[in-house]
């Protein structure tokens, strides 16, 4: 089983990959199917890592919406046809940086 610290690092790495990919802007991102696939894959990594964290780790920051993060992963994997570009874009530009900051703080606590 993968260590929880590595799972937290997986979340950070996936966020950073998404951040790099969205710099070109919304229209360019959603016009490029390969880019969208890559972004969705990284959201899957984030959700999978979150789903496999222990309650003790999740309790280190109760403000992180763990259920929503896991639900987004499940939506992408099982109901990809229901994905709304606006919701994904909003998540990428408004939520990922804050999540990364919070995950870094958890890693600091664990060190």
Secondary structure, DSSP 8 states (H G I E B T S, - for coil): ---HHHHHHHHHHHHHHHHHHGGG-HHHHHH-HHHHHHHHHHHHHHHHHHHTS-HHHHTT-TTS-HHHHHHHHHHHHH-GGG--HHHHHHHHHHTHHHHHHHHHHHHHHH-
